[in-house]
């Protein structure tokens, strides 16, 4: 009987630790940085669906540009 109680306590403790560790790993960030290649970078906002693109070229125009999201509905476009 005591062995069963110890086994149940170990199992319950392990399960509680596993659940709490899984919650720690589930941190979600709002922005995602995507390097398409060495000449194109994208910054994506997961909350709004907007994204900014930067093309690294020899022409010297290395500014971030806001692009239209393909996920926005037509009536929400500005």
Backbone as CSV, one residue per row, in Angstrom:
resi,resn,N_x,N_y,N_z,CA_x,CA_y,CA_z,C_x,C_y,C_z
1,UNK,0.821,-1.197,0.000,0.000,0.000,0.000,0.867,1.265,0.000
2,UNK,1.937,1.267,0.751,2.813,2.433,0.828,3.526,2.656,-0.499
3,UNK,3.874,1.586,-1.197,4.545,1.705,-2.496,3.608,2.353,-3.517
4,UNK,2.337,1.973,-3.480,1.357,2.556,-4.398,1.188,4.048,-4.125
5,UNK,1.175,4.425,-2.826,1.046,5.836,-2.474,2.259,6.641,-2.947
6,UNK,3.464,6.093,-2.761,4.691,6.773,-3.199,4.695,6.900,-4.726
7,UNK,4.304,5.835,-5.422,4.235,5.873,-6.887,3.247,6.911,-7.393
8,UNK,2.087,6.989,-6.734,1.078,7.973,-7.115,1.571,9.399,-6.838
9,UNK,2.267,9.592,-5.733,2.808,10.919,-5.405,3.873,11.339,-6.407
10,UNK,4.744,10.405,-6.794,5.781,10.712,-7.788,5.147,11.051,-9.131
11,UNK,4.155,10.284,-9.540,3.477,10.528,-10.816,2.787,11.885,-10.817
12,UNK,2.073,12.206,-9.735,1.354,13.476,-9.644,2.335,14.651,-9.647
13,UNK,3.430,14.527,-8.927,4.443,15.587,-8.911,5.077,15.799,-10.265
14,UNK,5.381,14.689,-10.945,5.976,14.783,-12.287,5.018,15.441,-13.271
15,UNK,3.759,15.100,-13.166,2.751,15.683,-14.049,2.618,17.183,-13.805
16,UNK,2.630,17.605,-12.544,2.530,19.034,-12.220,3.736,19.800,-12.754
17,UNK,4.923,19.234,-12.633,6.130,19.884,-13.153,6.077,19.980,-14.669
18,UNK,5.647,18.912,-15.337,5.569,18.912,-16.804,4.582,19.965,-17.303
19,UNK,3.450,20.101,-16.644,2.445,21.088,-17.054,2.978,22.508,-16.858
20,UNK,3.655,22.766,-15.745,4.174,24.113,-15.502,5.298,24.460,-16.474
21,UNK,6.148,23.489,-16.827,7.203,23.745,-17.808,6.624,23.996,-19.188
22,UNK,5.554,23.309,-19.526,4.916,23.510,-20.828,4.320,24.912,-20.923
23,UNK,3.787,25.420,-19.823,3.243,26.782,-19.826,4.346,27.812,-19.997
24,UNK,5.530,27.546,-19.457,6.649,28.475,-19.610,7.135,28.537,-21.053
25,UNK,7.088,27.426,-21.757,7.537,27.382,-23.148,6.541,28.015,-24.099
26,UNK,5.323,28.239,-23.670,4.268,28.740,-24.539,4.255,30.261,-24.642
27,UNK,5.365,30.916,-24.367,5.441,32.371,-24.479,5.312,32.757,-25.941
28,UNK,4.405,33.661,-26.216,4.172,34.083,-27.594,4.588,35.540,-27.745
29,UNK,5.381,35.809,-28.737,5.822,37.165,-29.006,4.976,37.774,-30.107
30,UNK,4.806,39.088,-30.064,3.957,39.775,-31.027,4.619,39.896,-32.393
31,UNK,5.916,40.176,-32.426,6.608,40.410,-33.689,7.487,39.223,-34.047
32,UNK,7.598,38.977,-35.344,8.477,37.913,-35.834,9.396,38.500,-36.897
33,UNK,10.685,38.279,-36.729,11.689,38.754,-37.673,12.016,37.609,-38.621
34,UNK,11.864,37.847,-39.926,12.080,36.805,-40.926,13.159,37.277,-41.897
35,UNK,14.217,36.506,-42.006,15.262,36.792,-42.990,15.001,35.894,-44.195
36,UNK,14.423,36.467,-45.246,14.100,35.688,-46.443,15.389,35.229,-47.120
37,UNK,16.286,36.149,-47.298,17.636,35.866,-47.795,18.524,37.007,-47.324
38,UNK,19.746,37.082,-47.788,20.639,38.131,-47.304,20.262,39.518,-47.820
39,UNK,19.329,39.601,-48.767,18.953,40.897,-49.331,17.527,41.322,-48.981
40,UNK,16.786,40.504,-48.250,15.393,40.831,-47.948,15.061,40.426,-46.512
41,UNK,14.601,41.406,-45.723,14.220,41.171,-44.337,12.766,41.570,-44.150
42,UNK,12.039,40.832,-43.301,10.633,41.115,-43.040,10.412,41.143,-41.536
43,UNK,9.664,42.133,-41.065,9.240,42.225,-39.680,7.725,42.089,-39.680
44,UNK,7.203,41.020,-39.092,5.782,40.689,-39.150,5.136,40.885,-37.782
45,UNK,4.021,41.609,-37.748,3.244,41.820,-36.526,2.132,40.774,-36.493
46,UNK,2.234,39.827,-35.576,1.266,38.737,-35.505,-0.109,39.194,-35.034
47,UNK,-0.168,40.290,-34.293,-1.440,40.758,-33.754,-2.289,41.427,-34.825
48,UNK,-1.679,42.272,-35.633,-2.442,43.032,-36.629,-2.326,42.471,-38.043
49,UNK,-1.319,41.650,-38.305,-1.124,41.110,-39.646,-0.334,42.040,-40.553
50,UNK,0.121,43.162,-40.029,0.906,44.095,-40.836,2.357,43.621,-40.889
51,UNK,3.044,44.024,-41.955,4.463,43.697,-42.018,5.241,44.791,-42.727
52,UNK,6.520,44.846,-42.375,7.448,45.816,-42.952,8.564,45.049,-43.631
53,UNK,8.992,45.549,-44.767,10.009,44.865,-45.560,11.189,45.801,-45.804
54,UNK,12.378,45.242,-45.737,13.592,46.005,-45.999,14.434,45.232,-46.993
55,UNK,14.711,45.867,-48.115,15.560,45.238,-49.136,16.956,45.833,-49.041
56,UNK,17.915,44.979,-48.861,19.309,45.393,-48.735,19.936,45.305,-50.118
57,UNK,20.061,46.429,-50.769,20.599,46.419,-52.114,21.771,47.359,-52.274
58,UNK,22.375,47.289,-53.416,23.517,48.163,-53.693,23.067,49.568,-54.087
59,UNK,21.745,49.757,-54.266,21.255,51.081,-54.658,21.217,52.063,-53.490
60,UNK,21.462,51.624,-52.277,21.524,52.513,-51.123,20.184,52.762,-50.454
61,UNK,19.083,52.238,-50.982,17.754,52.427,-50.389,17.485,51.274,-49.420
62,UNK,17.898,51.453,-48.177,17.756,50.399,-47.180,16.752,50.790,-46.106
63,UNK,15.608,51.357,-46.486,14.603,51.794,-45.535,13.535,50.721,-45.355
64,UNK,12.958,50.699,-44.148,11.842,49.800,-43.883,10.603,50.370,-44.548
65,UNK,9.868,49.529,-45.259,8.645,49.966,-45.941,7.486,49.107,-45.473
66,UNK,6.396,49.774,-45.124,5.196,49.059,-44.719,4.502,48.528,-45.968
67,UNK,4.234,47.249,-45.972,3.592,46.607,-47.118,2.139,46.287,-46.772
68,UNK,1.313,46.146,-47.792,-0.075,45.764,-47.566,-0.137,44.284,-47.238
69,UNK,-0.853,43.972,-46.189,-0.966,42.589,-45.761,-1.987,41.859,-46.622
70,UNK,-1.674,40.673,-47.071,-2.650,39.905,-47.836,-3.758,39.340,-46.945
71,UNK,-3.626,39.496,-45.611,-4.595,38.939,-44.682,-5.672,39.931,-44.285
72,UNK,-5.504,41.213,-44.631,-6.510,42.216,-44.288,-7.681,42.122,-45.249
73,UNK,-8.862,42.411,-44.737,-10.039,42.450,-45.594,-10.015,43.760,-46.390
74,UNK,-10.685,43.777,-47.506,-10.670,44.940,-48.379,-11.222,46.192,-47.717
75,UNK,-12.251,46.060,-46.873,-12.836,47.251,-46.257,-11.983,47.779,-45.102
76,UNK,-10.985,47.054,-44.650,-10.119,47.512,-43.584,-8.861,48.199,-44.095
77,UNK,-8.600,48.120,-45.384,-7.387,48.746,-45.938,-7.506,50.259,-45.854
78,UNK,-6.378,50.877,-45.567,-6.365,52.319,-45.410,-5.947,53.000,-46.673
